Amino acid sequence: MTRARRPAVVGILNVTPDSFSDGGRFAAPAVAVEHGLAMLRAGADWIDVGGESTRPGADLVDAAEEAERVVPVVRALVAAGALVSVDTRKAEVAQAALRVGARMVNDVSGGLFDPAILAVTAAEGAFFVAMHMRGTPADMATHAHYDDVVAEVLEELGDRMDAARSAGIAADKLIADPGFGFAKELPHNLELLSRLAELAALEVPLFVGVSRKSMVGALTGTAQPADRLAGSLAALTVAVLHGASYLRVHDVSESLAAVRVAVALRR
Ligand code: HH2
């Protein structure tokens, strides 16, 4: 995607019992597919289907079980004409989703958790989103130590880009994400968002997920993720003004409106 086009809105579809915002709501495949279709009707460009929660301290899900959760949903959304991304750290799950038509692999570990995911993505010619994280969702909070969070995320994402290219992923299929809330505390998240434009040095499109996250909750005093829409839209607007090309969101129509306003004001 070029800068000229508006950033893509990526609708979040968690087919999990325990995601931080919508855990359990879309665990049944038919309900999940219906929600995905509703997000498409609301204007989503992509649907990001995930079968494992990555909230702090979440349990690891077995690959076969994760694939069983996501594959029927990916298949149905692809059949309906959707561009589908699979949110997974596991090569086996990525492979299964790509086989039924997913076109993007969104890996919160950037290929560190299961390095075989890079070759699988390369072989299918799919897009790869490398998100920055340290440690695993279980212990990432203990790794939130930085002298200069932007410089360190830039360097570590650069390493992930190199690994992805070495595994055969084409340069125009690579996307980077600073990983808001993953091994980051509030000051780190704020620094990364206000200096997001510096990540343009990676020379790949930037993917941003701030929707309903705890950083928004902390700033707005909203304990419930579902109450964080207004704050999420403010953070999303800043992300667009600073160069984000993909926005991962729960609230598609509202986010699309904010994207349109931000794009019109972007110089
Ligand atoms: N955040 C979450 C999950 N996947 N992928 C990318 N690229 N960037 C993100 O910021 C990101 C992500 C966490 O949010 P959610 O999917 O709503 O919850 P859970 O991790 O509990 O499934």
Residues whose N, C-alpha, C, O or C-beta is under 5 A from the ligand:
A	BS01	HH2	N14 D18 S19 F20 S21 E52 S53 T54 R55 N106 V129 M131 D177 G179 F180 G209
